[in-house]
Amino acid sequence: MFQGPEWITDTEKENQTRLSIHELGSYLENNRIFFNEALCDKIEAILADSHNIAVEMKIAKSNESRNQNYNKRGINLPVEELLEPSNTWHALDEKVQKQIKSARLELAQEFRILIGVS
């Protein structure tokens, strides 16, 4: 939402996110033998969370688009419905900033151990 009024119709970031998640998942599957199972599980958990966040953000964009269409037609929605996309976006952003970042830092430490720099 903070990306400007085109955030609803801009699909470039969403497409890149889906592609990145898919590429990392494929990479993991092709190289699973080189990593211990616990590390693979952590990466898969991050991928699953990332996928779910991307889906929820797409839903928030769709809901905001619906809200704007209703507004243009003069249909008044309850405040809760109007704020739902914004609230969802904020919650997901917080999840990315806290949980995903924490998981990434944990993975970084695992990789340091694997390559012997920790």
C-alpha positions in Angstrom: 0.0 0.0 0.0 2.9 2.3 0.7 4.2 1.7 -2.8 1.8 4.2 -4.3 -1.7 4.0 -5.9 -0.5 1.3 -8.4 0.2 -1.2 -5.7 -3.1 -2.9 -6.5 -2.4 -3.5 -10.1 1.4 -3.9 -10.0 2.2 -7.6 -10.4 6.0 -7.4 -11.0 7.0 -7.9 -7.3 4.4 -10.6 -6.8 5.6 -12.5 -9.9 9.2 -12.2 -8.9 8.4 -13.4 -5.4 6.6 -16.5 -6.8 9.5 -17.2 -9.2 12.1 -16.8 -6.4 10.2 -19.1 -4.1 9.9 -21.7 -6.9 13.6 -21.4 -7.8 14.7 -21.8 -4.2 12.4 -24.8 -3.8 13.8 -26.4 -6.9 17.4 -25.7 -5.9 16.7 -27.3 -2.5 15.2 -30.4 -4.0 18.2 -30.7 -6.5 20.7 -30.3 -3.7 19.0 -31.8 -0.7 21.7 -34.5 -0.4 24.3 -31.9 0.6 22.3 -30.6 3.6 21.2 -32.2 6.8 17.5 -32.9 7.2 17.0 -30.2 10.0 18.4 -27.5 7.7 16.2 -28.7 4.8 13.2 -28.6 7.1 14.0 -25.0 8.1 14.4 -23.9 4.5 11.1 -25.6 3.6 9.4 -23.9 6.5 10.6 -20.5 5.3 9.5 -21.3 1.7 6.0 -22.3 3.0 5.7 -19.2 5.1 6.9 -17.0 2.2 4.4 -18.7 -0.1 1.5 -18.1 2.3 2.5 -14.5 2.8 2.6 -13.9 -1.0 -0.9 -15.5 -1.3 -2.3 -13.4 1.6 -0.8 -10.2 0.1 -2.4 -11.1 -3.3 -5.8 -11.5 -1.5 -5.3 -8.1 0.3 -4.6 -6.5 -3.1 -7.8 -8.1 -4.5 -9.8 -7.0 -1.5 -8.5 -3.4 -1.8 -9.4 -3.4 -5.5 -12.9 -4.6 -4.7 -13.2 -1.8 -2.1 -12.2 0.8 -4.6 -14.6 -0.6 -7.2 -17.5 -0.4 -4.7 -16.5 3.1 -3.7 -16.5 4.2 -7.3 -20.1 2.8 -7.7 -21.2 4.6 -4.5 -21.5 1.4 -2.4 -20.5 2.1 1.2 -18.8 -0.8 2.9 -18.4 -1.2 6.7 -15.2 0.3 8.1 -13.9 -3.2 9.0 -14.1 -4.3 5.4 -12.4 -1.1 4.2 -9.6 -1.5 6.7 -9.2 -5.3 6.1 -6.6 -5.1 3.3 -4.5 -2.6 5.2 -4.6 -4.6 8.4 -3.7 -7.8 6.5 -0.8 -6.0 4.8 0.5 -4.6 8.1 0.3 -8.0 9.8 2.1 -9.8 6.9 4.7 -7.1 6.8 5.3 -7.6 10.5 5.6 -11.3 10.0 8.2 -10.9 7.2 10.2 -8.4 9.3 10.2 -10.6 12.4 9.7 -14.3 11.7 11.2 -14.6 8.2 14.1 -12.4 9.1 14.8 -14.4 12.2 14.6 -17.7 10.2 17.0 -16.2 7.6 19.5 -15.3 10.3 19.2 -18.7 11.8 19.9 -20.3 8.3 22.9 -17.9 7.8 24.4 -19.3 11.0 23.8 -22.9 9.9 25.6 -22.1 6.6 28.5 -20.5 8.5 28.8 -23.7 10.5 28.7 -25.8 7.3 31.4 -23.9 5.6 33.5 -23.6 8.7 33.5 -19.9 9.4 31.7 -19.9 12.7 
